[in-house]
Amino acid sequence: MITALHALNELAALVHGGALLTFAILINARRAIPHVRTEDVVRVYRAFGAGIGLSLGAFVPTDLFRHVHAVNPTLSLPHSLALRFDTADHSLLSVRMVLLLAVWVSYVWLEVWTVEPTRKLDKNGAVDDAVAYEAAATRVGRHLAVNAMLFAGVVVCGALTRSWS
């Protein structure tokens, strides 16, 4: 059971982190890619939104379980959910959990508030105001880059932790 949860966690991390990084690069480099319109790149990102959201939805609880299991293999929840800084491994795991919370909050913010202007300006396959849409897409790209860096921090903290099995 634990192995299956770890595998699901790793797969969710791969899908979520890979999509964040890919779309952060594509949206931020959209002007350097010939024959690609901004709205096309953003539409593809929005179309894959369910995949990114579901992968984060699988990653968060499995990552919390891995944290609990790494801190206290007997799985006693009250002690295992606390942030601990008594050893280097526990410090990295605690930093990982703080970064995970930041990723989750930032992703919700991204999907609810940052992406919304692109949805409102892109009705029925036509962009109403190209200048406003470009500005909104730039904000989406910047926010995606922040999320990708936060998520990379989560992954790096896990990779550096010896008790993260």
Protein Blocks (a to p, Z undefined) as FASTA:
>chain_A
ZZmmmmmmmmmmmmmmmmmmmmmmmmmmmmmpghiafklmmmmmmmmmmmmmmmmmmmmm
mmmmmmmmmmmmnopaklmmpccfkbmklmmmmmmmmmmmmmmmmmmmmmmmmmmmmmmm
mgghiafblmlmmmmmmmmmmmmmmmmmmmmmmmmmmmmpmklZZ
